Each structure stands twice: as C-alpha cells, then as structure tokens.
Amino acid sequence: MAKTVIEVRKNPNENNASVLRRFSRKVQESNIIQKVKGSRYSERKESKLKMKKSALKRMVKRKANDKLRKLGKIK
C-alpha cells in the first residue's frame, strides 16, 4: 500500500481542538482508514499446486470412506 502523508499546520489564532478536527477530517477524506481496514483480513490466494494437492487428498479420503461404507464398517 502506498504511504500517504497528511500534514496540518496550526494557524496562529487556532486552538488545538480545531487543529485536531481538521486533521481528522483530512484523514477521513483520504480514505486511509478504510483502505487499511479493507486489507486487514485479506488473505493470499492459494497456489495452484496446493489446491491440486488438497483436491487429491480429498479424493483419496472420499474413496476410502466409500470403501468402508460398502464393507459396512461405517454408516
């Protein structure tokens, strides 16, 4: 993610609360927080090789379960 610099300078006749309010507004307008929250829980996609291996494992397990079902060992 690209870094964004937000700078707010205090005017001579301005109090701290209004400077903080201006800074908060600038941060909100730049959508920095929304971008971070959006990417916070995103996960990388699995590689094709890993997906193929897991599919093969599932197929082997399913085949073994079907065989046991036919033999009457599991319901």
C-alpha positions in Angstrom: 0.0 0.0 0.0 1.3 3.4 -0.9 2.1 5.7 2.0 0.1 8.9 2.3 1.4 11.9 4.2 -1.1 14.2 5.8 0.2 17.4 7.2 -1.8 20.0 9.1 -0.1 23.1 10.5 -1.6 25.1 13.3 -2.6 28.7 12.4 -1.6 31.5 14.8 -5.1 32.1 16.1 -6.3 28.5 16.2 -6.8 26.3 19.2 -5.6 22.7 19.5 -9.1 21.2 19.2 -9.8 22.8 15.8 -6.3 21.6 14.5 -7.2 18.1 15.6 -10.6 18.4 14.0 -9.0 19.5 10.7 -6.5 16.6 10.8 -9.3 14.1 11.5 -11.3 15.4 8.6 -8.3 15.2 6.2 -7.6 11.6 7.3 -11.2 10.7 6.7 -11.3 12.3 3.3 -8.1 10.5 2.2 -9.8 7.1 3.0 -6.6 5.8 4.7 -8.5 4.0 7.5 -11.0 2.4 5.1 -8.2 1.0 2.9 -6.3 -0.4 6.0 -9.5 -2.0 7.4 -10.3 -3.4 4.0 -6.9 -5.1 3.6 -6.7 -6.2 7.2 -8.3 -9.6 6.9 -7.5 -10.3 3.2 -5.6 -13.5 2.6 -3.5 -14.5 -0.3 -4.9 -17.0 -2.7 -3.6 -20.5 -2.5 -1.2 -21.6 -5.2 -2.5 -24.0 -7.9 -0.2 -26.7 -6.7 -1.5 -26.5 -3.1 -5.1 -26.6 -4.4 -4.4 -29.6 -6.5 -2.8 -31.5 -3.6 -5.7 -30.8 -1.3 -8.1 -31.9 -4.0 -6.2 -35.2 -4.4 -6.2 -35.7 -0.6 -10.0 -35.2 -0.6 -10.5 -37.7 -3.4 -8.4 -40.3 -1.6 -10.3 -39.8 1.7 -13.6 -40.0 -0.1 -12.7 -43.2 -1.9 -11.5 -44.8 1.4 -14.8 -43.7 3.1 -16.9 -45.1 0.3 -15.0 -48.4 0.5 -15.6 -48.6 4.3 -19.3 -47.8 3.8 -19.6 -50.6 1.3 -18.0 -53.0 3.7 -20.4 -51.9 6.4 -17.7 -50.7 8.8 -19.1 -47.1 9.0 -22.6 -45.8 8.5 
